[in-house]
Amino acid sequence: MAYLELSQVAFSYPRKKTTLLTGINLALEKKEITAIVGANGSGKTTLTKLMVGLLRASAGEIYLAGRSIDNYSLAEIGCRIGYVFQNPDLQLFCNTVEEEIGFGLIYRGCNPYTVRERVEFYLDYFELAACRNAFPLYLSQGEKQRLAIAAVLASEPDFLILDEPTIGLDAYRKKLLEAFLIKTALLGRGMILVSHDLAFVNKVAERVITLAEGRIVGNDGRKGDSGHEA
Ligand SMILES: Nc1ncnc2c1ncn2[C@@H]1O[C@H](COP(=O)(O)OP(=O)(O)OP(=O)(O)O)[C@@H](O)[C@H]1O
């Protein structure tokens, strides 16, 4: 069984007459970078929220590491799947940039030395060291986006979901993110990118899932094209 599997998943928002997603079958492996693309409102973000238990499927089953997602608490899912929201303001809550990066590690009980080491690595990698003591919500949009990604990556979940990770990033930072995501996948941490940035998707993703009218209308394996298989 794949790391994350969806079997005949359907979903409708309460009080909406139409079914947003229907008959969704997907098998996602660790290590692989999969992009989900589709028009505005096609249900990309909703699909990822189902995968992390923020929403419950109206029909079908979702399995995480071989167990139904219904048997996990949200905290247990959060330890396995890191989620970077489209709007970083929704997930930044600490008083400083460095606390934000270290929070997940401290919560998982990492020793202070490991916390310090990883915080320094991510501050450096995402070029956030100069604002280490800044209040996260006062950062620029691009800095907030980098911080949200750094904070999720720092706690090293098995799998990542990044919703529009390139919004607010300049070309240089997109290049850094691209390299880091590819390296992360090669180390065995799979991910889903929800994105309208097709140039970025083409560089990074090994598989592209296209959603339209509530269904998967494209599931293209592109291994080899992206040039980063192990
Ligand atoms: N909490 C909610 N209650 C009711 N309808 C919702 C809710 N959240 C999203 N929707 C609706 O569900 C549909 C799909 O939204 P979703 O955000 O999943 O699409 P998306 O493909 O990620 O869009 P975008 O590309 O614009 O980010 C939209 O029509 C949206 O208005």
The ligand as a Gaussian input file, in Angstrom:
#p B3LYP/6-31G(d) Opt

LIG

0 1
 N      -15.469000      26.159000       3.854000
 C      -16.113000      26.166000       2.675000
 N      -17.461000      26.140000       2.627000
 C      -18.123000      26.107000       1.456000
 N      -17.520000      26.106000       0.240000
 C      -16.178000      26.141000       0.232000
 C      -15.400000      26.179000       1.433000
 N      -14.080000      26.207000       1.103000
 C      -14.044000      26.185000      -0.247000
 N      -15.283000      26.151000      -0.765000
 C      -15.642000      26.104000      -2.182000
 O      -15.146000      24.900000      -2.727000
 C      -14.664000      25.118000      -4.049000
 C      -13.231000      24.583000      -4.157000
 O      -12.388000      25.377000      -3.328000
 P      -10.836000      25.051000      -3.215000
 O      -10.250000      26.121000      -2.365000
 O      -10.664000      23.650000      -2.807000
 O      -10.387000      25.216000      -4.735000
 P       -8.934000      25.394000      -5.359000
 O       -8.884000      24.513000      -6.563000
 O       -7.885000      25.172000      -4.326000
 O       -8.981000      26.921000      -5.798000
 P       -7.803000      28.029000      -6.000000
 O       -7.036000      27.615000      -7.203000
 O       -8.597000      29.268000      -6.229000
 O       -6.980000      28.080000      -4.735000
 C      -14.801000      26.595000      -4.326000
 O      -15.979000      26.795000      -5.085000
 C      -14.934000      27.209000      -2.950000
 O      -15.730000      28.353000      -2.974000

